């Protein structure tokens, strides 16, 4: 199969129905097919050949959608750029991937990115924005006016995209995903209804991120309609749901929280919404209660995975979201296409309930890291992707992710998984968010340190939180120091940047 | 992916739930996994190696189920035998496939098959029956007592089965289907809920047939429970549904008709049933009305395809079963994994609405015919399987199958597709079934001839039927001769053996 197959199928089955909506612009499936065939011709006219990379840096839009489809149609490899990255990080990924054609929009101007030397060495810069076309850039409409070409139909094991993994672990690496990787993940996700068939889907999460792209592939596969907002805000998301009768959306918990807490939410007609997929972390009981109260008929589904797994590997299904169930803290169970197991340090399968490294196998496992055979061989062993996440399985196959292995704290010779401490802290009524990591300690080797954000109008002391935690987890796991702050730094995908937090504390203590 | 993957997943997620039920015998997933690992060891102990074939001839049972799983686990290629076939047809397929290990049960004794010379040349004959083990046969329990082996995990493009196509067209050919073919078909079928996830599924249709095997793969993939009855009868099927709380079943329309017409149906508690998949032909409005009256909450889904397509290619979904809709006569639309088109005699894509040959492409297309490169090349062109079925597409992608190309009648220079005539006749209130084909005619070249079965207690004359048909289809399409009979010969899959009917009429007219 191949990633434009769903577009061909929709043209056959619903040619004049809505394929994509962005603000006041919309296209039917047959119009989209024609635009994509021409845009693909435009991409090829820049000298790009089968397997060459093409990058996109910008806000969510219908053009981002067309970029993905036209790149696949033209036989190219997509290289979507994380918009939180600095110019030098972007320059690194362009050079690493050998990408010389980049599409940008107004965001690149706002961030003054085009001044970066890396953008002066490109073969072509394409302008997909609303503002004025920068000097030397080719306008989008010019490319869409090119002569159409036939779908190149790269498929199966052919490379479809390079996805540079975020900065939460080590140096950026280009994860190679094939057409089979992404299509299989979409089929498995569709079987379990991570996104419903023929959904009217809102791209509220960033489209450069694989979590959103996974939903994008399901919507294409099953003939749904894409609705985009430029970037997430509760106001924009609620407006789009009401205006375009959105049925399905994928969010990170922080976005969901912003949505259900939005003061004017009652002013929107949200009756079309029936399903919310989320990922990045489990949902808290408190957020689940508020979501169920706000949307009594909306189903929830949690996905867990990573870029190297295309990304979906386990799902916690709607009927598994029962208040009070211990499984609500799990990441669910293996999807139809995935096998999962827990391995110990020697790579042997761990006993049920024992914590070890989460490994996954299946047709959704990446082809490898771009130009990094050693780093690939270190994680891909006998077909099993070793995720670097620590977790355990219960007797019914539920996966509990306890931490990034690298985030594990060793205090007084005991292993402490920070997620466990964070969960304990977050169950205190005054706590909104918590990040836990190890800091050097003369006596214990490392001490458990917590950075806590309190809910507005709530109060709690360090001692309150320690007492609360002691009632839930072993004493050696409780934070020895607690720090209160206004907000935590998060990635575009909503993950707390713990490494960054920790490094600033290490620097501060060195200065002390 | 590979065909035992679902078993491993179910063992992880629901080890102690029911995997299979046959009469008073049942197994949990963990028990089944252990039996399969041992049975696979037993199969290998017969000298079979990766890719060797192993055949099964018998009634539906839990052992048929274990045979499939253990053969895949052992790295073997399944070769299920059509139980309607004669000894010489079976001997042909065994020799053609090079199959030297055959599993049989009481059916082989009842049909006196073991006396056939082909059964004296086998490497091993395995007895899976209830009766006494024949001389020289190995008992099933002995093989299941072998030392367990690890799953060989043949997968992807590895050959999984040889499926000899029925005698309705030409000489039997072994269709080669891979693990990827069958798993992809199961994933597509699961997305569209041809069978629901985690169904309690009744194998009422013959398990040797690919239509039932397609459902079998979905049930395995999604962790459902298999329930078997030895062979179809309304009484056995209804008993099994009531006793085992069956939720899903796949039938041919003739079986569904027998079910809803069963006089004692009201005596069974059928409240668990929620979904009926069917294939082989569209459902008549009359049968749809009776089914909806009998099972108001049961959904219906029609599948169309052929052995060479693993087999599912189009589906008519539950919500597309509206009384009075012209689409009820269609075979539905392409599933997520399949592409379909209509081609003319030159292989060019036909215009919308024009009748031509139905062609399909996708990862569900067979690897080819076993040892028949020429016949493979004749039907597999640029990845497109040319089905030999005639049909057309409407503007929304609905596929209307008008006939086997070879069944087309040319009368007075006009093409007549017999299915169209049959549909017209079947819409008469007195008609239960009709088969239409051409017979030689001095004036017209061929004349349209109909063989009709009337409903019990109904009456109609040849003239009545002709008048009725004239109100629906062009005059040249109406049957010039009508013959009434008690029953039509059908294949095990419920297809009318039109070639057989026609040949007997040709012989009769030659004698005349």
Interface residues (C-beta under 8 A of the other chain):
Chain A: X1 X5 X6 X8 X9 X12 X13 X14 X15 X156 X184 X187 X188 X190 X191 X192 X197 X221 X222 X333 X334 X336 X337 X339 X340 X362 X363 X393 X395 X396 X397
Chain B: X1 X5 X6 X8 X9 X12 X13 X14 X15 X156 X184 X187 X188 X190 X191 X192 X197 X221 X222 X333 X334 X336 X337 X339 X340 X362 X363 X393 X395 X396 X397
